[in-house]
Amino acid sequence: MRLHTVGRVVTLALALLVAPLATKAQPPLPVIGYLSSRSPSESAHIVAAFRQGLQEAGFVEGQNVAIESRFAEGHFDRLPALATELVRRPVQVLVATGGTVSVVTAKPVVPATIPIVFAMGGDPVKLGVVASLARPGENITGVSFLVNELAAKTVELLHELVPTATVLGFLVNPHDPNAEPDTRGAQTAADALGLHVVVAKASTESDIEAAFTTFVH
């Protein structure tokens, strides 16, 4: 599902929040907070799709809506402070994207009075983000791509491509909420195929270099 769909979901929240301002003279533009764990350059195509979704619903940045963005640039530890900045801005709705970690981080920081719309790869139910897919509950809703299922499929595909391989390397960021379920899925698939998985954890460039050294040896 393309991210411009998230833009459309945001417009539903905006419609409810902006309506009370219509009776006031020259109301300030409603502000959408955009929180991402990635960098602006990595997010360029995603942000473009997001703006497209807003425009299709009649919301144009600078004309009838403002967008305040914060990017953690891969530093997950910055996300709580960035989410807090957006709350204090204040924003009328907050979009959390750029990975499951943005959503998991934003939820406890954002008060119940501010709707959260997310786009994430992990299972929002298993991660405790929503009560259920049909009825998210609280002040949060969004789109999940459920990519956790891909970890097991990736192992199966690698086995088909290189059937003689008996050992697989699995690189994971331990700070990502998907780390545990992804590792578990890969391990379960490997066990079923009689393969051994070497798990290496990395969250920095130096960690990645060390991880590949582990794989080689």
Secondary structure, DSSP 8 states (H G I E B T S, - for coil): --THHHHHHHHHHHHHHHGGGGGSSS----EEEEEESS-HHHHHHHHHHHHHHHHHTT--BTTTBEEEEEE-TT-GGGHHHHHHHHHHS--SEEEEESSHHHHHHHHHHS-TTS-EEEEESS-TTTTTS-S-SS---TTEEEEE--TTHHHHHHHHHHHHH-TT--EEEEEE-TTSTTHHHHHHHHHHHHHHHT-EEEEEE-SSHHHHHHHHHHHH-
